[in-house]
Amino acid sequence: MARRKEFDPEVALDAAMRLFWRNGYEGTSTSDLVDGLGIARASLYGTFGSKRGLYLAALDRFLSGAAAPSPADILASRASALDAVRDLLETSAADPKPGTPQGCFAVNATVEHGDSDPEISRRLEGNRSRLETALYGALLRARAQGELAPGVDPSSAATMLASLNSGLKVLSCAGESQRDRITTTVDTVMAMLTSPAAAVTD
């Protein structure tokens, strides 16, 4: 008869996600995971296979939106498409909620691994593509609503905004001293995107 697991794998995975998010892959030892998850080493390996297997599962959990509303949800949450774009940028640069690590797990993973691990790179590139697609849809909606400035190409602007979004997440890790810089950045890019007619009605 198989022995019943004495822990909740979903709870353990959430704890692992936050450990890897805070400390990175190399900065999180197996002992850290055993202590942080509150499970035996044998249970960790029996459930997730390896430290790498647990890392990939934790990254997948983060990318599925377990830690916060997805960008697509944020971008669909406002009647005004450009208001939703601003919300996304401001959310990315906001101070973390209690118990949530600084920055973004996906951005941290990009910095730590670069393109050295094809499996991780594939996941992260998929995440970037989904963000750009959601931003592209929001900008098409902004154009249809008469909000988007003439001459702004939605596809190119979506790529730019996705890159800016990652940069804001990094900058926010520097703390409150960067708040004015973040506000200026968001205000400036939104002014560049907004049509003069829409700006007058705001």
TIDRENKE-350189 format. One line per 8 residues: number of its first residue (from 1); for each residue x, y, z of N, C-alpha, C. Coordinates in nm, 3 decimals. Layout:
N
NUM	X:Y:Z:X:Y:Z:X:Y:Z; ...
***
This chain:
202
1	0.085:-0.119:0.000:0.000:0.000:0.000:0.089:0.126:0.000; 0.061:0.216:-0.095:0.141:0.338:-0.104:0.122:0.424:0.019; 0.230:0.485:0.064:0.224:0.572:0.181:0.163:0.707:0.143; 0.071:0.754:0.219:0.004:0.880:0.192:0.099:0.997:0.220; 0.096:1.097:0.129:0.178:1.216:0.151:0.133:1.287:0.277; 0.229:1.335:0.354:0.198:1.402:0.480:0.205:1.553:0.466; 0.200:1.603:0.343:0.201:1.747:0.321:0.117:1.777:0.197; 0.080:1.902:0.184:0.002:1.946:0.069:0.100:1.993:-0.039
9	0.110:1.924:-0.152:0.206:1.964:-0.255:0.183:2.106:-0.307; 0.059:2.151:-0.311:0.030:2.286:-0.360:0.084:2.393:-0.264; 0.067:2.367:-0.135:0.121:2.460:-0.034:0.274:2.460:-0.040; 0.332:2.341:-0.055:0.478:2.331:-0.064:0.529:2.403:-0.189; 0.457:2.388:-0.299:0.499:2.452:-0.424:0.491:2.604:-0.412; 0.390:2.653:-0.345:0.379:2.797:-0.326:0.495:2.850:-0.242; 0.532:2.776:-0.137:0.646:2.816:-0.054:0.776:2.813:-0.134; 0.791:2.710:-0.217:0.911:2.700:-0.300:0.918:2.815:-0.400
17	0.804:2.851:-0.457:0.799:2.962:-0.551:0.853:3.089:-0.487; 0.813:3.115:-0.364:0.857:3.237:-0.296:1.004:3.231:-0.258; 1.053:3.113:-0.224:1.195:3.099:-0.193:1.281:3.124:-0.317; 1.246:3.059:-0.427:1.323:3.078:-0.551:1.309:3.222:-0.602; 1.194:3.277:-0.587:1.169:3.416:-0.628:1.260:3.511:-0.550; 1.271:3.487:-0.419:1.351:3.576:-0.333:1.502:3.553:-0.352; 1.543:3.427:-0.361:1.686:3.394:-0.354:1.747:3.347:-0.485; 1.665:3.317:-0.585:1.717:3.262:-0.709:1.742:3.112:-0.698
25	1.774:3.051:-0.812:1.797:2.907:-0.812:1.926:2.872:-0.739; 2.035:2.938:-0.776:2.163:2.906:-0.714:2.166:2.948:-0.567; 2.091:3.051:-0.532:2.092:3.099:-0.394:2.001:3.023:-0.300; 1.931:2.923:-0.352:1.840:2.842:-0.270:1.894:2.700:-0.264; 1.938:2.659:-0.147:1.993:2.524:-0.132:1.880:2.424:-0.104; 1.914:2.297:-0.118:1.815:2.193:-0.084:1.777:2.203:0.063; 1.873:2.236:0.147:1.842:2.253:0.290:1.744:2.369:0.311; 1.762:2.477:0.236:1.668:2.589:0.244:1.527:2.543:0.209
33	1.518:2.461:0.106:1.387:2.413:0.061:1.324:2.320:0.164; 1.404:2.230:0.219:1.353:2.139:0.322:1.302:2.217:0.442; 1.379:2.317:0.485:1.337:2.399:0.599:1.217:2.487:0.565; 1.223:2.550:0.448:1.118:2.644:0.410:0.985:2.578:0.379; 0.990:2.457:0.323:0.868:2.386:0.288:0.817:2.302:0.404; 0.906:2.277:0.502:0.866:2.197:0.617:0.841:2.052:0.583; 0.917:1.999:0.486:0.900:1.859:0.447:1.036:1.790:0.448; 1.033:1.658:0.450:1.157:1.580:0.449:1.220:1.584:0.310
41	1.351:1.569:0.305:1.422:1.567:0.178:1.368:1.458:0.086; 1.339:1.341:0.143:1.287:1.230:0.062:1.151:1.266:0.001; 1.069:1.338:0.076:0.938:1.380:0.024:0.953:1.480:-0.089; 1.050:1.571:-0.073:1.074:1.671:-0.178:1.113:1.601:-0.308; 1.210:1.511:-0.301:1.255:1.442:-0.422:1.149:1.345:-0.473; 1.075:1.282:-0.382:0.972:1.188:-0.424:0.858:1.256:-0.499; 0.830:1.381:-0.465:0.719:1.455:-0.528:0.763:1.532:-0.650; 0.877:1.600:-0.640:0.918:1.691:-0.748:1.038:1.642:-0.829
49	1.100:1.534:-0.786:1.207:1.472:-0.862:1.345:1.525:-0.833; 1.359:1.655:-0.825:1.489:1.718:-0.805:1.467:1.865:-0.771; 1.575:1.930:-0.731:1.568:2.075:-0.708:1.529:2.146:-0.837; 1.586:2.104:-0.948:1.553:2.166:-1.077:1.407:2.143:-1.112; 1.359:2.021:-1.088:1.219:1.992:-1.115:1.126:2.079:-1.033; 1.162:2.101:-0.908:1.083:2.188:-0.821:1.090:2.332:-0.870; 1.209:2.376:-0.914:1.223:2.513:-0.965:1.134:2.535:-1.087; 1.135:2.440:-1.180:1.053:2.453:-1.300:0.905:2.455:-1.265
57	0.866:2.372:-1.169:0.725:2.371:-1.126:0.688:2.502:-1.059; 0.780:2.557:-0.979:0.755:2.685:-0.912:0.745:2.798:-1.013; 0.832:2.796:-1.115:0.827:2.899:-1.219:0.697:2.888:-1.297; 0.657:2.767:-1.328:0.529:2.747:-1.398:0.413:2.801:-1.315; 0.420:2.778:-1.184:0.313:2.827:-1.096:0.307:2.979:-1.101; 0.423:3.043:-1.096:0.426:3.189:-1.102:0.372:3.238:-1.235; 0.416:3.178:-1.344:0.375:3.223:-1.477:0.227:3.198:-1.503; 0.166:3.107:-1.429:0.022:3.080:-1.446:-0.064:3.183:-1.374
65	0.001:3.275:-1.299:-0.074:3.381:-1.231:-0.106:3.351:-1.087; -0.031:3.259:-1.025:-0.061:3.222:-0.887:-0.032:3.334:-0.788; 0.059:3.424:-0.824:0.102:3.527:-0.728:0.025:3.658:-0.740; -0.039:3.681:-0.856:-0.105:3.811:-0.879:-0.193:3.798:-1.002; -0.283:3.896:-1.023:-0.363:3.894:-1.147:-0.272:3.896:-1.269; -0.311:3.826:-1.374:-0.229:3.823:-1.494:-0.236:3.956:-1.567; -0.132:3.989:-1.646:-0.138:4.111:-1.727:-0.261:4.117:-1.816; -0.300:4.004:-1.873:-0.419:4.002:-1.958:-0.544:4.043:-1.880
73	-0.554:3.997:-1.756:-0.669:4.034:-1.672:-0.667:4.183:-1.641; -0.549:4.236:-1.609:-0.538:4.379:-1.579:-0.574:4.462:-1.701; -0.525:4.420:-1.817:-0.548:4.496:-1.940:-0.693:4.491:-1.987; -0.768:4.395:-1.937:-0.910:4.384:-1.974:-1.002:4.442:-1.867; -0.944:4.500:-1.763:-1.024:4.537:-1.646:-1.083:4.678:-1.651; -1.047:4.758:-1.750:-1.093:4.896:-1.757:-1.165:4.922:-1.889; -1.263:5.013:-1.885:-1.331:5.053:-2.008:-1.234:5.123:-2.102; -1.146:5.206:-2.045:-1.044:5.274:-2.124:-0.922:5.184:-2.138
81	-0.884:5.153:-2.262:-0.770:5.065:-2.283:-0.640:5.126:-2.232; -0.622:5.257:-2.253:-0.497:5.319:-2.206:-0.494:5.332:-2.054; -0.608:5.349:-1.990:-0.611:5.345:-1.844:-0.565:5.207:-1.795; -0.604:5.103:-1.867:-0.563:4.968:-1.829:-0.413:4.949:-1.849; -0.357:5.006:-1.955:-0.212:4.999:-1.977:-0.138:5.069:-1.862; -0.187:5.186:-1.823:-0.126:5.256:-1.709:-0.135:5.170:-1.584; -0.250:5.109:-1.560:-0.266:5.023:-1.443:-0.162:4.912:-1.442; -0.138:4.851:-1.559:-0.039:4.743:-1.567:0.099:4.793:-1.528
89	0.141:4.906:-1.584:0.274:4.959:-1.555:0.287:4.997:-1.407; 0.184:5.060:-1.352:0.189:5.100:-1.211:0.186:4.979:-1.119; 0.112:4.876:-1.156:0.109:4.753:-1.076:0.246:4.687:-1.076; 0.312:4.685:-1.190:0.444:4.622:-1.200:0.548:4.693:-1.114; 0.531:4.825:-1.097:0.628:4.904:-1.021:0.587:4.927:-0.877; 0.473:4.871:-0.836:0.423:4.894:-0.699:0.506:4.819:-0.596; 0.503:4.867:-0.472:0.568:4.796:-0.362:0.501:4.660:-0.344; 0.579:4.557:-0.310:0.520:4.424:-0.294:0.428:4.416:-0.173
97	0.330:4.329:-0.183:0.242:4.305:-0.069:0.319:4.229:0.040; 0.275:4.239:0.166:0.343:4.165:0.274:0.355:4.016:0.241; 0.472:3.962:0.262:0.495:3.821:0.236:0.534:3.790:0.093; 0.532:3.892:0.006:0.569:3.874:-0.134:0.709:3.929:-0.158; 0.798:3.853:-0.223:0.933:3.903:-0.248:0.934:4.026:-0.339; 1.044:4.098:-0.335:1.063:4.213:-0.423:1.073:4.167:-0.568; 1.038:4.258:-0.659:1.061:4.232:-0.800:0.967:4.128:-0.858; 1.014:4.060:-0.961:0.933:3.965:-1.038:1.014:3.837:-1.056
105	0.954:3.725:-1.025:1.022:3.596:-1.038:1.069:3.575:-1.183; 0.983:3.609:-1.280:1.020:3.587:-1.421:1.137:3.675:-1.462; 1.137:3.801:-1.420:1.249:3.891:-1.453:1.376:3.843:-1.382; 1.363:3.803:-1.255:1.479:3.751:-1.182:1.538:3.628:-1.251; 1.449:3.542:-1.299:1.494:3.420:-1.368:1.565:3.455:-1.498; 1.517:3.557:-1.568:1.582:3.602:-1.692:1.723:3.652:-1.662; 1.737:3.730:-1.556:1.868:3.784:-1.519:1.962:3.671:-1.476; 1.910:3.577:-1.399:1.996:3.470:-1.346:2.040:3.372:-1.454
113	1.948:3.334:-1.543:1.977:3.226:-1.636:2.010:3.273:-1.778; 1.967:3.396:-1.813:1.991:3.442:-1.950:1.933:3.344:-2.050; 2.017:3.302:-2.147:1.972:3.201:-2.243:2.047:3.070:-2.223; 2.098:3.049:-2.102:2.183:2.932:-2.076:2.105:2.802:-2.059; 1.976:2.813:-2.029:1.895:2.694:-2.004:1.776:2.697:-2.098; 1.775:2.613:-2.202:1.668:2.617:-2.303:1.528:2.598:-2.246; 1.515:2.512:-2.145:1.383:2.486:-2.089:1.328:2.608:-2.015; 1.414:2.674:-1.940:1.372:2.796:-1.871:1.350:2.908:-1.972
121	1.438:2.921:-2.070:1.424:3.024:-2.172:1.293:3.011:-2.247; 1.254:2.888:-2.278:1.127:2.865:-2.350:1.009:2.914:-2.269; 1.011:2.886:-2.140:0.902:2.932:-2.054:0.896:3.085:-2.048; 1.013:3.147:-2.031:1.018:3.292:-2.016:0.983:3.363:-2.147; 1.027:3.307:-2.259:0.994:3.368:-2.388:0.843:3.357:-2.414; 0.785:3.245:-2.374:0.640:3.231:-2.387:0.567:3.335:-2.304; 0.619:3.362:-2.186:0.558:3.464:-2.100:0.569:3.602:-2.162; 0.686:3.634:-2.218:0.703:3.763:-2.285:0.609:3.776:-2.405
129	0.595:3.669:-2.480:0.506:3.672:-2.597:0.361:3.694:-2.556; 0.320:3.629:-2.448:0.182:3.648:-2.400:0.158:3.792:-2.356; 0.259:3.851:-2.289:0.245:3.990:-2.247:0.234:4.082:-2.368; 0.321:4.063:-2.467:0.316:4.148:-2.586:0.183:4.132:-2.659; 0.131:4.011:-2.665:0.003:3.988:-2.731:-0.110:4.061:-2.658; -0.108:4.054:-2.525:-0.211:4.122:-2.446:-0.200:4.274:-2.463; -0.078:4.326:-2.464:-0.059:4.470:-2.485:-0.101:4.512:-2.626; -0.069:4.431:-2.723:-0.110:4.460:-2.861:-0.262:4.470:-2.871
137	-0.330:4.375:-2.807:-0.477:4.380:-2.808:-0.531:4.505:-2.740; -0.467:4.545:-2.630:-0.511:4.665:-2.559:-0.488:4.790:-2.644; -0.377:4.794:-2.717:-0.349:4.911:-2.800:-0.440:4.916:-2.922; -0.476:4.802:-2.977:-0.576:4.801:-3.084:-0.709:4.855:-3.033; -0.744:4.817:-2.912:-0.868:4.867:-2.851:-0.858:5.017:-2.828; -0.741:5.064:-2.784:-0.722:5.207:-2.763:-0.737:5.284:-2.895; -0.685:5.226:-3.002:-0.698:5.292:-3.133:-0.845:5.298:-3.175; -0.917:5.189:-3.154:-1.059:5.187:-3.188:-1.139:5.286:-3.104
145	-1.093:5.311:-2.982:-1.162:5.405:-2.892:-1.121:5.551:-2.917; -1.026:5.572:-3.010:-0.979:5.707:-3.038:-0.881:5.759:-2.935; -0.826:5.671:-2.853:-0.732:5.713:-2.748:-0.587:5.716:-2.795; -0.553:5.633:-2.892:-0.413:5.615:-2.930:-0.367:5.727:-3.021; -0.249:5.779:-2.992:-0.194:5.890:-3.071:-0.171:5.847:-3.216; -0.196:5.935:-3.310:-0.169:5.903:-3.451:-0.021:5.869:-3.470; 0.004:5.773:-3.554:0.142:5.735:-3.582:0.199:5.629:-3.491; 0.127:5.594:-3.383:0.174:5.488:-3.294:0.138:5.353:-3.354
153	0.238:5.270:-3.378:0.215:5.136:-3.430:0.189:5.041:-3.312; 0.071:4.982:-3.304:0.039:4.898:-3.188:0.136:4.783:-3.164; 0.185:4.723:-3.271:0.277:4.609:-3.255:0.410:4.653:-3.195; 0.470:4.758:-3.252:0.598:4.808:-3.200:0.582:4.863:-3.059; 0.471:4.933:-3.035:0.447:4.990:-2.902:0.428:4.880:-2.799; 0.366:4.769:-2.838:0.347:4.658:-2.745:0.481:4.599:-2.704; 0.572:4.585:-2.799:0.706:4.535:-2.768:0.779:4.630:-2.674; 0.770:4.761:-2.703:0.833:4.861:-2.617:0.776:4.857:-2.476
161	0.644:4.849:-2.464:0.581:4.849:-2.332:0.616:4.724:-2.253; 0.626:4.610:-2.321:0.664:4.487:-2.251:0.805:4.498:-2.193; 0.896:4.558:-2.271:1.033:4.578:-2.223:1.036:4.679:-2.109; 0.959:4.787:-2.123:0.951:4.887:-2.017:0.894:4.826:-1.890; 0.797:4.740:-1.905:0.735:4.675:-1.790:0.838:4.596:-1.710; 0.926:4.524:-1.779:1.032:4.450:-1.711:1.128:4.545:-1.641; 1.163:4.655:-1.708:1.253:4.752:-1.648:1.196:4.814:-1.521; 1.067:4.844:-1.522:1.003:4.901:-1.403:1.007:4.803:-1.286
169	0.992:4.676:-1.315:0.998:4.576:-1.208:1.137:4.572:-1.145; 1.240:4.588:-1.226:1.376:4.591:-1.173:1.398:4.719:-1.092; 1.357:4.831:-1.147:1.378:4.960:-1.081:1.305:4.966:-0.947; 1.189:4.905:-0.939:1.112:4.908:-0.814:1.186:4.839:-0.700; 1.278:4.749:-0.734:1.354:4.679:-0.629:1.449:4.773:-0.555; 1.477:4.889:-0.615:1.567:4.986:-0.550:1.495:5.067:-0.444; 1.364:5.047:-0.429:1.292:5.107:-0.317:1.231:5.242:-0.345; 1.191:5.307:-0.237:1.114:5.431:-0.244:1.193:5.544:-0.311
177	1.324:5.537:-0.308:1.405:5.643:-0.368:1.383:5.653:-0.519; 1.328:5.549:-0.578:1.307:5.548:-0.723:1.163:5.584:-0.762; 1.080:5.617:-0.663:0.938:5.639:-0.691:0.916:5.753:-0.790; 0.986:5.866:-0.774:0.968:5.979:-0.866:1.011:5.941:-1.007; 1.120:5.866:-1.018:1.168:5.824:-1.150:1.065:5.732:-1.217; 1.008:5.643:-1.141:0.907:5.551:-1.194:0.784:5.629:-1.239; 0.738:5.723:-1.157:0.620:5.802:-1.192:0.643:5.882:-1.319; 0.761:5.945:-1.330:0.794:6.022:-1.450:0.796:5.933:-1.574
185	0.854:5.813:-1.560:0.860:5.719:-1.672:0.721:5.681:-1.720; 0.634:5.644:-1.627:0.499:5.602:-1.664:0.422:5.719:-1.724; 0.430:5.836:-1.662:0.359:5.953:-1.714:0.405:5.988:-1.855; 0.535:5.979:-1.878:0.591:6.017:-2.008:0.547:5.920:-2.118; 0.555:5.791:-2.092:0.518:5.696:-2.196:0.368:5.703:-2.224; 0.287:5.726:-2.120:0.143:5.737:-2.144:0.111:5.863:-2.224; 0.182:5.972:-2.201:0.163:6.094:-2.279:0.199:6.070:-2.425; 0.303:5.991:-2.449:0.344:5.960:-2.586:0.240:5.875:-2.658
193	0.170:5.791:-2.585:0.072:5.701:-2.645:-0.064:5.766:-2.666; -0.095:5.868:-2.589:-0.230:5.923:-2.587:-0.250:6.028:-2.695; -0.359:6.017:-2.769:-0.390:6.115:-2.872:-0.422:6.250:-2.808; -0.390:6.359:-2.876:-0.421:6.492:-2.821:-0.568:6.510:-2.786; -0.656:6.455:-2.869:-0.800:6.470:-2.842:-0.840:6.398:-2.716; -0.784:6.278:-2.695:-0.817:6.203:-2.572:-0.757:6.270:-2.450; -0.638:6.329:-2.466:-0.573:6.396:-2.352:-0.655:6.515:-2.306; -0.719:6.585:-2.399:-0.800:6.703:-2.364:-0.922:6.664:-2.283
201	-0.979:6.545:-2.311:-1.100:6.503:-2.241:-1.072:6.440:-2.107; -0.945:6.408:-2.077:-0.911:6.345:-1.947:-0.930:6.442:-1.831
***
